[in-house]
Amino acid sequence: MSRESVETVGTVKVLNAVTGEVEEVERVVKSDEEWRRQLTPEQFSVARKEGTEPAFTGKYWDCKEDGLYVCVCCGNHLFSSMTKFESGTGWPSFWEPVSDLNIRTDLDNRFLMSRIEVLCRRCDAHLGHVFDDGPPPTRKRYCMNSASLRFVRQRELQG
């Protein structure tokens, strides 16, 4: 799916990872100026302008707590700590998202290489890339940027 063909208004169906229910939610569309007011400069650069944080510098690359990783821009549920694994790459890596409904992918041919970009389905934030070199059962490695994520501890989800 190309960026040009993505709907910028309306609703999308996503999985609420806390309740296990599929919900129809409004897409989140903001101007660059609105995103700049909401995000730190690094978050804006990575999530809104397709940047990448340096390896081993992000907040969550070595986080081992139980919880849920959500989109820093819109709060969409993205990855569970239950699917996080140590990839040795210096970025938080997961073998699957909480649901394919919550993300979308796009071909990324920047920097003279072909990769599969992972984006938030609700707000189109750039999250990272997915590769076919992960562990079982999916053999996928969703290599995400900490700057695109916000971690919610398990105890906060239950409260």
Secondary structure as UniProt FT lines:
FT   HELIX           3..5
FT   STRAND          11..15
FT   TURN            17..19
FT   STRAND          22..26
FT   HELIX           32..38
FT   HELIX           41..43
FT   HELIX           44..48
FT   TURN            55..56
FT   TURN            59..62
FT   STRAND          67..71
FT   TURN            72..74
FT   STRAND          77..80
FT   HELIX           81..83
FT   STRAND          84..85
FT   STRAND          93..94
FT   HELIX           100..102
FT   STRAND          103..108
FT   HELIX           110..112
FT   STRAND          115..120
FT   TURN            121..123
FT   STRAND          126..131
FT   TURN            136..138
FT   STRAND          141..144
FT   HELIX           146..148
FT   STRAND          149..153
FT   HELIX           154..158
//
